[in-house]
Amino acid sequence: MSDKNKVRTCLWFDGNGEEAAKFYVSIVPGSTIEVVSGPVVELSLAGTPYMFLSGGPQHKLSPAASIVVRTSDQAETDRLWNALLADGGEESRCAWLTDRFGVSWQVVPDALPRLLGAEDREAAGRAMQAMMQMGKIDIAALESAFRGDT
């Protein structure tokens, strides 16, 4: 472990941490598995360091902690969303989902914080109301709500 990665978030898996690490590295660009040492996998997801521990059933993952991934456009949002839901994931609301390993994710297109944080608070409120009705974020629908299209 390098000095720049002295701090890592550790996620506890029920025996499948290495499988999860391999899957995440395959779908998140710029990601690598750094070290596999028994039940411990050190990895980087798009430059953010993690440690996955295949510790067993004693502890469960929870939506109280989630991995947030920013996406640049609808195509990237759709690709990542669909990959994370594959093979048993569960969609939630407002950009949230839980993958088949039990990890909660937020797939957040760059447009979402831009629209919600706009100086025009009325338009931002319309975008917020539209987002509250979504699972996966639909950028075109958000922008339409922001503009006040009917």
Secondary structure as the mmCIF struct_conf table of DSSP 4:
data_model
#
loop_
_struct_conf.conf_type_id
_struct_conf.id
_struct_conf.beg_label_comp_id
_struct_conf.beg_label_asym_id
_struct_conf.beg_label_seq_id
_struct_conf.end_label_comp_id
_struct_conf.end_label_asym_id
_struct_conf.end_label_seq_id
HELX_RH_3T_P HELX_RH_3T_P1 ASP A 3 ASN A 5
BEND BEND1 LYS A 6 LYS A 6
STRN STRN1 THR A 9 PHE A 13
BEND BEND2 ASP A 14 GLY A 15
HELX_RH_AL_P HELX_RH_AL_P1 GLY A 17 ILE A 27
BEND BEND3 VAL A 28 VAL A 28
TURN_TY1_P TURN_TY1_P1 PRO A 29 GLY A 30
STRN STRN2 THR A 32 SER A 37
TURN_TY1_P TURN_TY1_P2 GLY A 38 PRO A 39
STRN STRN3 VAL A 40 LEU A 45
TURN_TY1_P TURN_TY1_P3 ALA A 46 GLY A 47
STRN STRN4 THR A 48 SER A 54
TURN_TY1_P TURN_TY1_P4 PRO A 57 GLN A 58
BEND BEND4 HIS A 59 HIS A 59
TURN_TY1_P TURN_TY1_P5 PRO A 63 ALA A 64
BEND BEND5 ALA A 65 ALA A 65
STRN STRN5 SER A 66 THR A 71
BEND BEND6 SER A 72 ASP A 73
HELX_RH_AL_P HELX_RH_AL_P2 GLN A 74 LEU A 85
TURN_TY1_P TURN_TY1_P6 ALA A 86 GLY A 88
STRN STRN6 GLU A 90 GLU A 91
BEND BEND7 ARG A 93 ARG A 93
TURN_TY1_P TURN_TY1_P7 CYS A 94 ALA A 95
STRN STRN7 TRP A 96 THR A 98
TURN_TY1_P TURN_TY1_P8 ARG A 100 PHE A 101
BEND BEND8 GLY A 102 GLY A 102
STRN STRN8 SER A 104 PRO A 109
TURN_TY1_P TURN_TY1_P9 ASP A 110 ASP A 110
HELX_RH_AL_P HELX_RH_AL_P3 ALA A 111 LEU A 116
TURN_TY1_P TURN_TY1_P10 GLY A 117 GLY A 117
BEND BEND9 GLU A 119 GLU A 119
HELX_RH_AL_P HELX_RH_AL_P4 ARG A 121 MET A 131
TURN_TY1_P TURN_TY1_P11 MET A 132 GLN A 133
BEND BEND10 GLY A 135 LYS A 136
HELX_RH_AL_P HELX_RH_AL_P5 ILE A 139 ARG A 147
TURN_TY1_P TURN_TY1_P12 GLY A 148 GLY A 148
#
